[in-house]
Amino acid sequence: MRIIAGTYRSRALIAPPGMATRPTSDRLRETLFNVLAPRMEGAAFLDLYAGSGAVGLEALSRAAGRVTFVERAQPAIKTLRANLSALGVESGFRVHAGSVASFLRSCGGDAFDVVFLDPPYDAETEYETALRLLGGASARALNAGAVVIAEHRRKQRLDDAYGRLARTRLLEQGDATLSFYAASG
């Protein structure tokens, strides 16, 4: 696992031990950031279920203005902090150690341009919870024109809409799918 492009290009990342965290593959991250490229300069990026931090670190490498990582598993948080340290990242980020639902219910006035969520594939209810919060009560966490991207199994179908969020694009690659949502109204 490595950073694909930008400031930290080709730098290696570590993953948490065990099978509890499934990092987004290099190939899928490259596809994701090819789509997001026009939005990245100065973007406020939210990496939900951050795990090793690979997606948020890629965003920082590609000139995101700030990245907020949300993760509750202590081994993953330890790995995320080790990756930040190994890259020499000292600013432009925040790590929230806690559940995604609690973070979204009280984002503290922060709003984001890009939100990426990648819960463990077996935690299907987490998709529903996070997307419903982002499309409803926590919509204030989204800046105008924001995009929300959910990585999920190809076989798992997410709804076309969650409150104010409507799916605008579906990208399939191998066993993984990226569902892109935009907020209406």
Secondary structure, DSSP 8 states (H G I E B T S, - for coil): -B--SSTTTT-B----SSSS-----HHHHHHHHHHHHHHHTT-EEEEET-TT-HHHHHHHHTT-SEEEEEE--HHHHHHHHHHHHHHT--SSEEEEES-HHHHHHT-TT--EEEEEE---TT-HHHHHHHHHHHHTTTGGGEEEEEEEEEEEETT----SEETTEEEEEEEEETTEEEEEEEE--
